[in-house]
Structures are given as structure tokens and as C-alpha cells.
Amino acid sequence: MSGLFQIAALGCAALMLTCCSSSEKNTPIWQDVKVANLASSDSNQPSAAHLPVLKTINFDVYIFEIPAENISALDDIWQMLYIKPLQFSDYNAFKTNLFSAGFGPLRIWNKIRDSLLAAGAEKVRTVSLMLPDGQANRLFVARLDEQQTIFYSSTAGSIEAVSIGPGTLTLRITAEKIPDSPGVCRTSAQPAFSPLIKTGASQPTHSRKTSDLLFTSAGFTARTSPGDFVLLGPKKYTGNQIILADLFFSRAQPKPVIRIYLLICTAMN
């Protein structure tokens, strides 16, 4: 099945179901997200006295909302970011899932920020993550109160259906230092579903360390240093919640919005 046909199949499936989420208080994009904030100084990090053994890699995650009608404004932003530093399990499957990602160094942040502002973006949440070296943490994305079936493209290139819920949809982030490369870590992120009750339903790849269901075909890996960032968002908005991308990125309210995630490596202790 070709990539175009798969995208069409996902779009058609999306017309079957819609759902709504609650509104959150919005914060102007220019508040707290400035170039000086992207790389934290050592003085802001926990002292060695408090962490005598634990090695950590720190991230700040900024979550923005953009009016869904302005999603085309993201096209220019993706063009300013770099794709080569990112690695995918299957790039065609990543695109078919309607996910987009781009890598950026600190020096281009102001241009990205100005473009987000022009698109009507507002910052809704900031999360700081301290990841023990080689271990994972989960960023909350959405709560599913009931079981539902969603569709996604697998790394095998086929459209798969999976029943998930109740539970939470998360972005599972792992970082580990690279031997013989001081100040560089390998960062991986995949959409994941964390069930409240483990079921025997058909599921994507299991994580060996957790009960998460990992959508590896919509994930990425990158080599990052403090100050580097990755922007993750949707390629397209269909307006429904039956495909993985809409469930992960969109939120219905009086005027539908899409969410994008800015992951910034701030420090390696």
C-alpha cells in the first residue's frame, strides 16, 4: 500500500468519530520561552551533595497550542529545522502517521519562536524532566476514560487498528550519555499508551520495563547536547480522534486547536 493511499485511508477512518477535551488556561508564547532559558546554567542544577551518584540528563518540554485553522503555518517552521540529525524506525511510516519532527540548535530558536507567534501559538504548559542516564520518563498527553479503537501505520507499512483505554496517552522519553562523547546524549521519544488495567487486546510493541504500548513507528531518536531542541507536531489536521496523530496532537474546544511539543536538552549532570 503506497504512502498516499495510507494517508487517505487514515483520513477516511478519521471521519468516523469525534471527541472533545476540556479547555486549559493559555499563556502567551513569549512568556518564559526565551533564548536565555533554553540552556540552564550549572548553578540552577541540583548540587552534587544532593545527587552523589545519580547521573541525570535534564529536559524542559514546552507545550504550545495553535488554532487548527493555522496548521499550514507550521510548514515554514519545518523547513527551518533539520531532519538529518533525527533517526526513525521507518521514516515512511512516521510520515504516514501524520507526525512531523525537526531538530534545531540554540542559535535558530528566535526564528522558530517568531514563526510560532505569527501562527497564533500560545504556551499552555511547561514540564521539567530529570532523566536518570539510560532510563525513561513519561510526559502526559491525554487521558482516555473509555476503550476506543485507533488506527496507525506500523513499521511494516500496513495500517493497523488497536483498542486502547482506559488509561493515558504519553510521550515516552529516554536519554543516555554516549561513551567517549562528552556533553552528548542519545535521546529517544515515542508515543505510548499506559493502560490502567493490563488487557490482552492486540497491541503495538511492548516495553520490557513497563506496561506501556509503544508506537515506535511514530517515534524518533536524536543526538542532543544542552541547548539543542526537537519540535514535534502534526503534519495534518483531520478534525477527528480516531487516528493516532489527532488523538495525540489535537484538542477540540469552541475552536479546535493542535498541540506541538518543544523538547529542549537543558543540562547533563
PAVEX-999056 format. One record per residue (C-alpha): x, y, z; residue number from 1; residue in one letter. Coordinates in steps of 0.02 Angstrom, whole numbers. Layout:
N
((X, Y, Z), NUM, "A")
...
END
This chain:
269
((0, 0, 0), 1, "M")
((77, 167, -50), 2, "S")
((105, 310, 73), 3, "G")
((-26, 419, -11), 4, "L")
((-155, 282, -4), 5, "F")
((-117, 252, 179), 6, "Q")
((-139, 435, 222), 7, "I")
((-305, 434, 129), 8, "A")
((-358, 279, 224), 9, "A")
((-317, 362, 389), 10, "L")
((-410, 519, 338), 11, "G")
((-565, 419, 291), 12, "C")
((-560, 322, 452), 13, "A")
((-548, 486, 548), 14, "A")
((-720, 539, 486), 15, "L")
((-800, 401, 591), 16, "M")
((-778, 476, 762), 17, "L")
((-753, 642, 852), 18, "T")
((-723, 679, 1033), 19, "C")
((-692, 830, 1144), 20, "C")
((-571, 877, 1281), 21, "S")
((-576, 1007, 1418), 22, "S")
((-502, 1182, 1395), 23, "S")
((-346, 1242, 1482), 24, "E")
((-287, 1415, 1526), 25, "K")
((-173, 1484, 1391), 26, "N")
((-11, 1579, 1418), 27, "T")
((67, 1695, 1287), 28, "P")
((206, 1611, 1192), 29, "I")
((330, 1749, 1231), 30, "W")
((316, 1719, 1419), 31, "Q")
((455, 1609, 1492), 32, "D")
((513, 1538, 1324), 33, "V")
((662, 1644, 1275), 34, "K")
((831, 1604, 1206), 35, "V")
((915, 1629, 1376), 36, "A")
((802, 1498, 1454), 37, "N")
((843, 1356, 1336), 38, "L")
((1010, 1305, 1412), 39, "A")
((1011, 1306, 1602), 40, "S")
((1172, 1352, 1692), 41, "S")
((1257, 1234, 1813), 42, "D")
((1207, 1347, 1958), 43, "S")
((1025, 1304, 1927), 44, "N")
((1053, 1117, 1939), 45, "Q")
((1046, 1008, 2097), 46, "P")
((1213, 1006, 2187), 47, "S")
((1324, 852, 2191), 48, "A")
((1289, 841, 2378), 49, "A")
((1107, 800, 2339), 50, "H")
((1149, 683, 2194), 51, "L")
((1311, 597, 2244), 52, "P")
((1293, 450, 2123), 53, "V")
((1145, 477, 2006), 54, "L")
((1187, 538, 1832), 55, "K")
((1045, 636, 1753), 56, "T")
((1001, 717, 1587), 57, "I")
((880, 862, 1603), 58, "N")
((746, 920, 1482), 59, "F")
((617, 1058, 1478), 60, "D")
((462, 1022, 1375), 61, "V")
((358, 1170, 1316), 62, "Y")
((183, 1130, 1252), 63, "I")
((102, 1254, 1133), 64, "F")
((-72, 1263, 1058), 65, "E")
((-106, 1334, 886), 66, "I")
((-278, 1362, 806), 67, "P")
((-308, 1213, 694), 68, "A")
((-351, 1329, 551), 69, "E")
((-171, 1393, 557), 70, "N")
((-85, 1224, 540), 71, "I")
((-18, 1269, 368), 72, "S")
((93, 1398, 455), 73, "A")
((193, 1253, 525), 74, "L")
((254, 1209, 350), 75, "D")
((376, 1356, 353), 76, "D")
((436, 1307, 527), 77, "I")
((476, 1128, 474), 78, "W")
((577, 1200, 330), 79, "Q")
((687, 1296, 453), 80, "M")
((726, 1141, 556), 81, "L")
((842, 996, 517), 82, "Y")
((786, 818, 482), 83, "I")
((956, 733, 459), 84, "K")
((1001, 730, 645), 85, "P")
((843, 628, 677), 86, "L")
((831, 440, 656), 87, "Q")
((668, 344, 633), 88, "F")
((618, 162, 642), 89, "S")
((535, 191, 473), 90, "D")
((526, 367, 404), 91, "Y")
((386, 324, 281), 92, "N")
((280, 255, 424), 93, "A")
((320, 410, 527), 94, "F")
((254, 521, 387), 95, "K")
((103, 409, 354), 96, "T")
((58, 428, 538), 97, "N")
((49, 616, 500), 98, "L")
((187, 655, 626), 99, "F")
((319, 788, 593), 100, "S")
((480, 824, 686), 101, "A")
((628, 938, 665), 102, "G")
((794, 966, 754), 103, "F")
((862, 1136, 797), 104, "G")
((1018, 1211, 881), 105, "P")
((1003, 1354, 1004), 106, "L")
((1052, 1486, 875), 107, "R")
((894, 1468, 770), 108, "I")
((769, 1469, 914), 109, "W")
((721, 1653, 895), 110, "N")
((665, 1624, 715), 111, "K")
((561, 1473, 766), 112, "I")
((486, 1569, 910), 113, "R")
((437, 1716, 799), 114, "D")
((355, 1599, 673), 115, "S")
((255, 1512, 811), 116, "L")
((197, 1680, 874), 117, "L")
((143, 1731, 699), 118, "A")
((41, 1570, 689), 119, "A")
((-55, 1616, 846), 120, "G")
((34, 1493, 961), 121, "A")
((9, 1504, 1148), 122, "E")
((108, 1412, 1282), 123, "K")
((-7, 1306, 1390), 124, "V")
((112, 1203, 1494), 125, "R")
((295, 1180, 1540), 126, "T")
((365, 1017, 1610), 127, "V")
((540, 990, 1678), 128, "S")
((607, 813, 1667), 129, "L")
((760, 743, 1756), 130, "M")
((802, 577, 1673), 131, "L")
((922, 455, 1756), 132, "P")
((1050, 403, 1625), 133, "D")
((976, 267, 1514), 134, "G")
((805, 269, 1597), 135, "Q")
((636, 332, 1535), 136, "A")
((507, 457, 1593), 137, "N")
((333, 490, 1525), 138, "R")
((257, 657, 1476), 139, "L")
((68, 660, 1497), 140, "F")
((-27, 696, 1335), 141, "V")
((-209, 642, 1356), 142, "A")
((-321, 536, 1466), 143, "R")
((-435, 404, 1390), 144, "L")
((-581, 363, 1504), 145, "D")
((-655, 229, 1392), 146, "E")
((-590, 97, 1272), 147, "Q")
((-582, 152, 1091), 148, "Q")
((-504, 92, 929), 149, "T")
((-374, 198, 841), 150, "I")
((-279, 174, 679), 151, "F")
((-93, 197, 646), 152, "Y")
((39, 148, 519), 153, "S")
((159, 14, 577), 154, "S")
((343, -3, 533), 155, "T")
((290, -143, 415), 156, "A")
((198, -13, 311), 157, "G")
((23, -75, 349), 158, "S")
((-123, 15, 431), 159, "I")
((-157, -65, 599), 160, "E")
((-302, -47, 721), 161, "A")
((-279, -60, 908), 162, "V")
((-403, -46, 1052), 163, "S")
((-338, 60, 1196), 164, "I")
((-413, 131, 1354), 165, "G")
((-445, 169, 1489), 166, "P")
((-275, 243, 1527), 167, "G")
((-161, 384, 1474), 168, "T")
((-76, 431, 1311), 169, "L")
((102, 489, 1343), 170, "T")
((265, 534, 1258), 171, "L")
((395, 412, 1325), 172, "R")
((566, 496, 1330), 173, "I")
((731, 408, 1359), 174, "T")
((905, 484, 1363), 175, "A")
((1076, 405, 1386), 176, "E")
((1250, 476, 1379), 177, "K")
((1358, 422, 1234), 178, "I")
((1525, 347, 1287), 179, "P")
((1678, 444, 1228), 180, "D")
((1566, 592, 1178), 181, "S")
((1565, 714, 1325), 182, "P")
((1413, 827, 1330), 183, "G")
((1315, 722, 1205), 184, "V")
((1169, 605, 1238), 185, "C")
((1056, 494, 1135), 186, "R")
((875, 548, 1157), 187, "T")
((728, 441, 1103), 188, "S")
((543, 483, 1108), 189, "A")
((392, 376, 1060), 190, "Q")
((205, 398, 1084), 191, "P")
((147, 270, 1211), 192, "A")
((-12, 212, 1294), 193, "F")
((-9, 170, 1479), 194, "S")
((-159, 62, 1525), 195, "P")
((-243, 73, 1693), 196, "L")
((-280, -113, 1682), 197, "I")
((-174, -229, 1575), 198, "K")
((-279, -313, 1441), 199, "T")
((-246, -448, 1312), 200, "G")
((-304, -342, 1166), 201, "A")
((-199, -328, 1008), 202, "S")
((-61, -205, 1047), 203, "Q")
((94, -122, 974), 204, "P")
((267, -168, 1038), 205, "T")
((277, -200, 1225), 206, "H")
((408, -112, 1330), 207, "S")
((503, -240, 1431), 208, "R")
((522, -123, 1580), 209, "K")
((346, -54, 1585), 210, "T")
((171, -100, 1529), 211, "S")
((173, 42, 1402), 212, "D")
((118, 6, 1225), 213, "L")
((245, 93, 1115), 214, "L")
((204, 164, 943), 215, "F")
((383, 151, 881), 216, "T")
((333, 195, 703), 217, "S")
((290, 371, 763), 218, "A")
((448, 393, 867), 219, "G")
((621, 464, 837), 220, "F")
((799, 464, 906), 221, "T")
((924, 607, 904), 222, "A")
((1097, 651, 970), 223, "R")
((1073, 805, 1079), 224, "T")
((1179, 921, 1185), 225, "S")
((1122, 1055, 1308), 226, "P")
((1036, 1191, 1205), 227, "G")
((978, 1076, 1065), 228, "D")
((792, 1054, 1039), 229, "F")
((669, 947, 943), 230, "V")
((498, 1009, 888), 231, "L")
((363, 876, 872), 232, "L")
((193, 909, 795), 233, "G")
((63, 851, 669), 234, "P")
((85, 853, 481), 235, "K")
((-102, 869, 451), 236, "K")
((-262, 900, 550), 237, "Y")
((-413, 792, 508), 238, "T")
((-526, 850, 649), 239, "G")
((-564, 681, 725), 240, "N")
((-493, 570, 861), 241, "Q")
((-485, 400, 779), 242, "I")
((-307, 409, 711), 243, "I")
((-152, 418, 820), 244, "L")
((-98, 591, 762), 245, "A")
((-263, 676, 802), 246, "D")
((-278, 588, 968), 247, "L")
((-101, 640, 1011), 248, "F")
((-97, 819, 945), 249, "F")
((-273, 890, 933), 250, "S")
((-393, 957, 1063), 251, "R")
((-572, 1005, 1024), 252, "A")
((-645, 1159, 1105), 253, "Q")
((-756, 1301, 1039), 254, "P")
((-618, 1323, 909), 255, "K")
((-511, 1166, 879), 256, "P")
((-326, 1180, 920), 257, "V")
((-173, 1074, 886), 258, "I")
((-31, 1046, 1008), 259, "R")
((155, 1045, 971), 260, "I")
((293, 990, 1089), 261, "Y")
((462, 1075, 1107), 262, "L")
((590, 962, 1192), 263, "L")
((746, 1052, 1250), 264, "I")
((900, 970, 1322), 265, "C")
((950, 1089, 1463), 266, "T")
((1089, 1001, 1558), 267, "A")
((1190, 842, 1583), 268, "M")
((1243, 814, 1763), 269, "N")
END
